[in-house]
Amino acid sequence: MLLASLGCVVYAPERLASRIAPRAAIATIRMQTAEAATDAAPDLATLESWTREYFEAARQARVVEGKSLDAMLADYDWYDEFYVLTGPDVGPLVKADFLAAQRGFTLDFSQAAPDLNYLLDGFHQDPSQPSRVWFTLRYVGTHTGSTRIGSTVLEPKENNAIFGGPELHAIWWTPDKRIKWESVGYVGCKYTGSNQGYGGIGGLLVPLGVPRAFFDVGTPFIKAAFTLSQFAEASENGGRAKSPWTSLPAWWKARKDLGLNVQR
């Protein structure tokens, strides 16, 4: 049954669902067929084990030992050649741009919160892409030391506990234990945790002393700046929070052509 509204044709929900579902199923079949030959999925236990190993390696290198990401990857490069990072405001960001952004980041978690850790749970495989594992992450720790972000010094305060609310993350693993696509920082509940409704690095900066008002007011401008950063000159020390379309790998563009990815 068709509903007329303001000169537009709108499908009733049951009719709309009947039209969307076959398209989604066809897209899924096409994707799985195209990737089956090169991307045989590990089982869930393996995906969870790799993910936990990756986060523990990151905590040991970046927090306990205070290493740079480059130094961490010298021990084992977790990122596939065609790696892509995405988040609510960041990305798609290719490997070179992601590593450059990390080099330009001055916050030292080994000084700020030497006991920082991750609580991971709720692992499950993506039903349409079983090489991709979804899970919930919570940051936990204590802000006990001084650090800085840019020229701003962040000092510990009396209420210095870090216990973040749930964030949804996903990792698409290759069969040789490299990360092809990493999705981070999607807040599950904005009313829960020391992150006060912000995910990713923003959710860590709030309990470290960056006022929530900074993000409340600045987020629209930050999003605009991130989007425009794709037009910035490539640099070894940051400059981009989104990679230009020409830099994105073929697999990402193929998923967009299939209607499986949205290019924002």
Order of alpha helices (4+ residues) and beta strands (2+ residues): beta-beta-alpha-alpha-alpha-beta-beta-alpha-alpha-beta-beta-beta-beta-beta-beta-beta-alpha-alpha-alpha
